[in-house]
């Protein structure tokens, strides 16, 4: 499915159809984590804010401890 960005004030937005939201179990109240791999935009519904916060903290900890090593491995 190809989507176009639409102007929304001073920003751009993407409209997500109800069928896709239903498939994700999301609605207008669902928060989404927005990340990127440098080439793609990744939208992930946040199911449990405590779990998401703990995961982010663990990820930050790993990146802090091993970030340079991981960068070298990726080269």
C-alpha positions in Angstrom: 0.0 0.0 0.0 1.4 3.4 -1.0 0.5 6.4 1.0 1.1 10.1 0.5 1.9 12.6 3.2 -0.7 15.3 3.8 -0.2 18.8 5.2 -1.3 19.1 8.8 -0.5 22.6 10.1 3.3 23.1 9.9 3.8 19.3 9.8 3.1 16.4 7.5 0.8 13.5 8.4 -0.1 10.1 7.1 -3.6 8.7 7.3 -3.9 5.1 8.5 -7.1 3.4 7.4 -9.4 1.9 10.0 -8.8 -1.6 8.7 -5.1 -1.3 9.4 -5.8 0.1 12.8 -8.2 -2.8 13.5 -5.5 -5.2 12.5 -3.1 -3.6 14.9 -5.7 -3.4 17.7 -5.2 0.4 17.7 -7.4 3.4 17.7 -7.2 7.2 18.0 -6.2 6.9 21.7 -3.3 4.4 21.1 0.2 5.9 21.5 2.7 4.9 18.8 6.4 4.5 19.2 8.0 6.2 16.1 11.5 4.9 15.2 13.6 4.6 12.1 16.4 2.4 10.8 17.7 5.3 8.7 15.7 4.2 5.6 12.3 3.4 6.8 9.8 4.8 9.3 8.6 2.3 11.8 5.3 2.9 13.8 4.7 0.5 16.6 1.6 0.7 18.9 2.6 1.0 22.5 0.7 -1.7 24.4 2.1 -1.3 27.9 3.8 2.0 28.8 5.7 0.4 31.7 7.1 -2.4 29.5 7.9 0.0 26.7 9.8 2.3 29.2 11.7 -0.7 30.7 12.6 -1.9 27.2 13.8 1.6 26.2 15.9 1.8 29.4 17.5 -1.6 28.7 18.2 -0.6 25.1 19.8 2.7 26.2 21.9 0.7 28.7 23.1 -1.7 26.1 23.9 1.1 23.6 25.8 3.0 26.3 27.9 -0.1 27.3 28.3 -1.7 23.8 27.5 1.0 21.3 31.0 1.4 19.9 31.5 -2.4 19.6 28.1 -2.7 17.9 29.0 0.0 15.4 32.3 -1.7 14.6 30.5 -5.0 14.1 28.1 -3.4 11.7 30.9 -2.1 9.5 
